[in-house]
Amino acid sequence: MKCKVEKTENANEVKLELTIEAQKFDEAIQKVYFKSAKYFNIPGFRKGKAPMNIVEKYYGKEIFYEDAFNEVVPNELEEALKENNIEVVSKADIDVKQIEKGKDLIFTAKFQTKPKVELGKYKGIEIKKIEYNVSDDDVNHELGHMQDHNSRLITVEDREVQNGDITTIDFEGFVDGEAFEGGKAEGHELEIGSNTFIPGFEDQIVGMKIDEEKDIKVKFPEEYFSKELAGKDAVFKVKLHEIKKKELPELDDEFAKDVSEYDTLEELKKSIIDKLEKENKEKEKYETEDAVIKAVCENIKVEIPSGMIETETEDMLKNFETKLSYQGIKLEQYLQIMGKTSEEVKKEYEPQAVEAIKSRLMLEAVIKAEKIEATEEEIAEKVKEMAKNYGKENNEEFLKNENVRKYIKSGIESEKALEFLVKNAKMK
């Protein structure tokens, strides 16, 4: 293989011209033929038994070119990039110059390359000190959740619906006098004040009596997921069947014993304070790191190639698709409901993608500037932790995997760089 490298007129872009020997390309054609021979059905031959020269004559000599190109080129390209120390951040833009059996394969491949980062001020960055303290309200809020979780429902028959009640209702919705799909239910439980229904619906249930029927008038939000209903006025015919209220347990030592491992309410409160303080420390750490990253990124100079942004937004969309799948929703369904295309969603992700890329590039620049390195002991410890998480007692396969080692090494060094920046920041 011969490789010629040249910079293009565009920043962060390189063009490689590769010449792959005719023998290697012909071997790839032969390999592709053996892989696909079984699919060819040529008169006079049993299916899959026609010689390669007959297949080429019948279908055209170019029949195997594309597959042979894909067979041989990826490895050759990877080797060329490695030999020339080129770190690419985009897919290749291929232009084939010569492709023919018995001749050298010649093509060019344009790539966007990783940009250089010019660090500005990164030591002594000033940020506002982030601090969270546990208040009595915070503790009472946690206790309230515990009370609510351990409450019991009591049927109410001698009064009207109040905020906080659990009601059982029948309802049917109409728009312009016509019932609409999904707007009807019987025996539906609705907690008043939960805001799970259309704005204004629950408020109009308040004051109703058991067996009362009522027309409730509401307006669907402009951003409602169903375009047919968005912004439309609607009338719901509602009948109230049952009212229940929550009866909360008393906050005392007996409550503490029932809901926790503690014997007294004071001990339970102390455990809540300890938990909240730990959460606050983690929140302070995360927000401080985020503030430092943003402050340092404001001082860097870098031109981010479009290929990096494209890859980042694609990854974000894939992550979003995975999250949707956990809820039993397909991306196509979500896009249809929202009236958007995947490209439009990716476009919305772009500002977030640029921020993420800048953060990574900045940390890499700090690692280089401060000569930050992950030790073998640190890598081994992380590998051991990873093996354990995967249920592997032997971590040798992780240690030997170069990609895993590279990933772990990069992660450790990024953590160290972030710790360095926070340590050297000035808190106001």
C-alpha positions in Angstrom: 0.0 0.0 0.0 1.1 3.5 -0.8 -0.3 6.5 1.0 0.0 10.2 0.2 -1.2 12.7 2.8 -2.1 16.3 2.2 -4.0 19.0 4.0 -7.0 20.5 2.3 -8.0 24.1 2.1 -10.4 23.4 5.0 -9.3 23.6 8.6 -9.1 20.3 10.4 -9.4 18.3 7.2 -6.9 15.9 5.6 -6.9 14.0 2.3 -5.3 10.6 1.9 -4.6 9.1 -1.5 -4.2 5.3 -1.2 -2.9 2.9 -3.8 -3.5 -0.8 -3.0 -1.6 -3.3 -5.0 -3.5 -5.1 -7.8 -2.7 -8.5 -6.2 -4.3 -7.6 -2.9 -7.4 -6.2 -4.6 -7.7 -9.3 -6.8 -7.5 -11.5 -3.7 -10.3 -9.5 -2.2 -12.4 -10.1 -5.3 -11.7 -13.8 -5.0 -12.7 -13.8 -1.4 -15.9 -12.0 -2.1 -16.7 -14.5 -4.9 -16.4 -17.5 -2.6 -18.6 -15.7 0.0 -21.4 -15.0 -2.5 -21.1 -17.8 -5.1 -24.0 -19.7 -3.5 -26.4 -16.9 -4.4 -25.7 -16.9 -8.2 -28.1 -18.8 -10.4 -26.7 -19.1 -14.0 -28.2 -21.3 -16.7 -26.2 -24.5 -17.3 -24.7 -24.6 -13.8 -26.1 -25.8 -10.5 -26.9 -22.9 -8.2 -23.7 -21.6 -6.6 -21.4 -23.7 -8.8 -20.7 -21.3 -11.6 -16.9 -20.4 -11.9 -16.0 -16.8 -11.2 -15.1 -15.9 -14.8 -18.6 -17.2 -15.9 -20.3 -15.1 -13.1 -18.3 -12.0 -14.2 -19.2 -12.6 -17.9 -22.9 -13.1 -17.0 -23.3 -10.2 -14.6 -20.5 -7.9 -15.7 -16.9 -7.8 -14.5 -17.8 -5.0 -12.0 -20.1 -7.4 -10.0 -17.6 -7.9 -7.2 -15.9 -4.5 -7.2 -18.0 -2.8 -4.5 -17.9 -5.8 -2.1 -14.1 -6.3 -2.7 -13.6 -2.6 -2.0 -15.4 -2.9 1.3 -13.4 -6.0 2.1 -10.0 -4.6 1.7 -10.3 -0.8 2.3 -11.3 -0.5 6.0 -8.2 -2.3 7.2 -5.9 -0.4 4.8 -7.4 2.9 5.8 -7.0 2.2 9.5 -3.4 1.2 8.9 -2.7 4.3 6.9 -4.2 6.6 9.6 -2.2 4.8 12.3 1.1 5.0 10.4 0.6 8.7 9.8 -0.5 9.5 13.3 -3.8 11.0 12.2 -6.8 11.1 14.6 -10.0 11.4 12.6 -13.4 12.5 13.9 -15.6 11.9 10.9 -16.6 9.3 8.4 -14.5 9.1 5.2 -15.5 10.9 2.1 -14.4 8.4 -0.5 -13.6 9.2 -4.2 -12.5 6.2 -6.3 -10.0 7.0 -8.9 -9.2 3.6 -10.3 -11.0 0.2 -9.6 -10.4 -2.7 -12.0 -9.4 -6.3 -11.7 -5.7 -6.8 -12.4 -4.9 -3.1 -11.6 -4.0 -1.2 -8.5 -6.9 0.1 -6.6 -6.6 3.9 -6.3 -8.9 6.2 -4.2 -8.8 9.3 -2.0 -10.4 9.6 1.4 -11.1 12.9 3.1 -11.4 13.0 6.9 -12.0 15.7 9.4 -9.3 15.6 12.1 -9.3 16.2 15.8 -8.8 20.0 16.3 -6.0 21.6 18.3 -7.1 23.4 21.4 -5.6 26.7 22.6 -5.9 26.8 26.3 -6.5 30.2 27.9 -6.5 30.7 31.6 -7.3 27.5 33.4 -5.5 27.8 36.8 -7.0 30.1 39.4 -10.4 30.3 37.7 -12.9 32.2 39.9 -16.3 30.6 40.6 -19.0 31.1 43.1 -18.8 28.8 46.1 -21.6 26.2 45.9 -23.0 25.1 49.2 -26.2 23.4 50.3 -27.4 23.1 53.9 -30.0 20.7 55.3 -33.0 22.7 56.7 -35.8 21.6 59.0 -38.1 21.9 56.0 -36.0 19.4 54.1 -36.2 16.9 57.0 -40.0 17.5 57.3 -40.4 17.0 53.6 -38.7 13.5 53.8 -40.8 12.6 56.8 -43.9 13.7 54.9 -43.0 11.4 52.1 -42.6 8.5 54.6 -46.0 9.4 56.1 -47.6 9.5 52.7 -46.1 6.1 51.8 -47.4 4.5 55.0 -50.8 6.2 54.9 -54.1 4.3 54.6 -57.2 5.3 52.6 -60.5 6.0 54.4 -63.8 6.1 52.5 -65.6 9.4 52.9 -69.4 9.7 52.5 -70.5 12.8 54.4 -68.8 15.6 52.6 -67.8 17.0 49.2 -64.5 16.5 47.4 -61.5 18.3 48.8 -58.0 18.9 47.5 -55.9 15.8 48.2 -58.8 13.3 48.1 -58.6 10.2 46.0 -61.7 10.1 43.8 -63.3 7.4 41.6 -64.9 8.8 38.5 -66.4 8.0 35.1 -65.7 10.5 32.4 -66.1 11.0 28.7 -64.6 13.9 26.7 -66.1 15.8 23.7 -64.6 18.3 21.3 -67.1 20.3 19.2 -69.8 17.9 20.4 -67.9 14.8 19.2 -66.4 12.1 21.5 -62.7 11.7 20.8 -60.5 8.6 21.0 -58.9 8.0 24.4 -61.2 10.4 26.2 -63.4 7.9 28.0 -62.9 5.8 31.2 -65.0 4.2 33.9 -63.9 3.7 37.5 -60.9 5.9 37.1 -59.0 6.8 40.3 -57.8 10.4 40.4 -55.9 12.2 43.2 -57.1 15.8 43.3 -54.1 18.1 43.2 -51.8 15.6 41.5 -52.0 17.6 38.3 -52.1 14.4 36.2 -55.1 15.6 34.2 -55.6 18.5 31.8 -55.1 21.9 33.6 -58.3 23.0 35.3 -60.0 19.5 35.3 -59.1 18.5 38.9 -60.0 22.0 40.3 -63.6 21.5 39.0 -63.9 18.1 40.7 -63.5 19.9 44.1 -66.9 20.4 45.6 -68.6 17.5 43.9 -70.7 15.0 45.9 -71.0 11.3 45.6 -73.2 10.3 42.6 -73.1 13.9 41.3 -72.8 14.4 37.5 -71.1 17.5 36.1 -69.9 18.9 32.8 -66.3 20.1 33.1 -65.0 22.6 30.6 -61.3 22.7 29.9 -58.9 23.6 27.1 -56.1 21.3 25.9 -52.6 22.8 26.1 -51.2 24.2 22.9 -48.2 21.8 23.3 -50.5 18.7 23.9 -48.9 15.5 22.4 -52.0 14.9 20.2 -52.1 17.5 17.5 -55.8 16.8 16.9 -56.6 18.0 20.4 -53.9 20.6 21.0 -55.4 24.0 21.9 -59.0 22.7 21.5 -61.8 23.5 24.0 -63.3 20.3 25.4 -66.2 19.3 27.7 -65.9 16.2 29.9 -69.1 14.6 31.3 -68.1 13.4 34.7 -69.8 11.2 37.4 -68.3 10.9 40.9 -68.7 7.5 42.5 -66.4 7.5 45.5 -64.3 9.8 47.7 -61.4 8.5 49.8 -58.9 10.5 52.0 -55.5 9.6 53.2 -55.1 9.1 56.9 -51.5 9.8 57.8 -49.8 8.0 60.8 -48.6 10.1 63.7 -45.0 11.2 63.8 -43.8 9.6 66.9 -41.4 6.8 68.1 -43.8 4.1 67.1 -43.8 5.5 63.6 -40.0 5.4 63.6 -40.0 1.8 64.7 -42.6 0.8 62.0 -40.9 2.4 59.0 -37.2 2.1 59.9 -34.5 0.4 61.9 -34.5 3.1 64.5 -36.3 3.1 67.9 -37.0 6.8 68.2 -38.2 9.6 66.0 -35.1 11.6 66.8 -32.8 8.8 65.6 -34.8 8.6 62.4 -34.5 12.4 61.9 -30.7 12.1 62.5 -30.5 9.4 59.8 -32.4 11.6 57.4 -30.1 14.6 58.1 -27.0 12.3 57.5 -28.5 11.1 54.2 -29.4 14.6 53.0 -26.0 16.0 53.9 -24.3 13.2 51.9 -26.5 14.0 48.9 -25.8 17.7 49.3 -22.0 17.0 49.3 -22.4 15.0 46.1 -24.5 17.8 44.6 -22.0 20.5 45.6 -19.2 18.4 44.0 -21.0 17.9 40.8 -22.1 21.5 40.4 -18.7 22.9 41.4 -17.0 20.7 38.7 -19.6 21.7 36.2 -19.0 25.4 37.0 -15.3 25.0 36.7 -15.6 23.2 33.3 -17.8 25.9 31.9 -15.5 28.7 33.2 -12.4 27.1 31.7 -14.2 26.3 28.4 -15.0 30.0 28.0 -11.3 30.7 27.8 -10.3 28.1 25.2 -10.0 28.6 21.4 -11.0 25.7 19.2 -12.7 25.1 15.9 -15.0 22.1 16.3 -15.4 20.1 13.0 -18.9 19.4 11.8 -18.1 15.6 11.9 -17.5 15.7 15.6 -20.9 17.4 16.2 -22.6 15.0 13.9 -21.2 12.0 15.8 -22.1 13.5 19.1 -25.7 14.2 18.2 -26.1 10.7 16.7 -24.8 9.3 20.0 -27.3 11.5 22.0 -30.2 10.4 19.8 -29.2 6.7 20.3 -29.1 7.2 24.0 -32.5 8.9 23.9 -33.8 6.0 21.8 -32.6 3.5 24.5 -34.3 5.5 27.2 -37.5 5.4 25.2 -37.3 1.7 24.8 -37.2 1.2 28.6 -40.7 2.8 28.6 -41.9 0.6 25.7 -41.8 3.4 23.2 -40.1 3.3 19.8 -38.3 6.3 18.5 -40.5 6.3 15.4 -43.6 6.5 17.6 -42.1 9.4 19.6 -41.2 11.3 16.4 -44.6 10.8 15.0 -46.3 12.1 18.2 -44.0 15.1 18.4 -44.3 15.8 14.7 -40.5 15.9 14.2 -37.8 14.1 12.2 -34.7 12.5 13.7 -32.7 15.2 11.9 -34.7 18.0 13.7 -34.1 16.3 17.1 -30.4 16.0 16.4 -30.4 19.7 15.5 -31.9 20.5 18.9 -29.1 18.5 20.5 -26.3 20.5 18.8 -25.8 23.2 21.5 -25.5 20.4 24.1 -23.2 18.4 21.8 -20.9 21.4 21.3 -20.7 21.9 25.0 -19.8 18.3 25.7 -17.2 18.2 22.9 -15.5 21.4 24.2 -15.4 20.0 27.7 -13.6 16.8 26.5 -11.2 18.7 24.4 -10.4 21.1 27.2 -9.7 18.3 29.6 -7.5 16.6 27.1 -5.5 19.8 26.6 -5.1 20.2 30.4 -3.9 16.6 30.7 -1.3 17.4 28.1 -0.3 20.7 29.5 0.1 19.4 33.1 1.5 16.0 32.0 -1.2 14.1 33.9 -0.9 10.3 33.7 -2.7 7.3 35.0 -0.5 4.9 36.8 -0.5 1.2 36.2 -1.8 0.6 39.7 -4.8 3.0 39.1 -5.6 1.3 35.8 -5.4 -2.2 37.4 -7.7 -1.1 40.2 -10.2 0.3 37.8 -10.0 -2.9 35.7 -10.6 -4.9 38.8 -13.6 -2.8 39.6 -15.0 -3.2 36.0 -14.5 -7.0 36.1 -16.4 -7.2 39.3 -19.2 -5.1 37.9 -19.4 -7.6 35.0 -19.4 -10.5 37.4 -16.0 -11.7 36.3 -13.6 -13.0 39.0 -10.7 -13.0 36.6 -9.9 -9.6 35.2 -7.1 -10.8 32.9 -9.2 -10.4 29.7 -9.9 -6.8 30.6 -6.3 -6.1 31.3 -5.2 -7.6 28.0 -7.9 -5.7 26.0 -6.1 -2.6 24.6 -9.3 -0.7 23.9 -10.6 -1.3 27.5 -7.2 -0.2 28.9 -7.2 2.9 26.7 -10.8 3.8 27.8 -10.0 3.3 31.5 -6.7 5.3 31.2 -8.5 8.2 29.5 -11.2 8.2 32.2 -8.7 8.3 35.1 -6.7 11.1 33.5 -9.9 13.1 32.8 -10.9 12.7 36.5 -7.4 13.8 37.6 -7.5 16.8 35.3 -10.9 17.8 36.7 -9.6 17.4 40.3 -6.6 19.6 39.3 -8.9 22.4 37.9 -11.2 22.4 41.0 -8.2 22.3 43.4 -6.7 25.3 41.6 -10.0 27.3 41.3 -10.8 30.3 43.5 -14.1 30.1 45.3 -15.8 33.5 45.9 
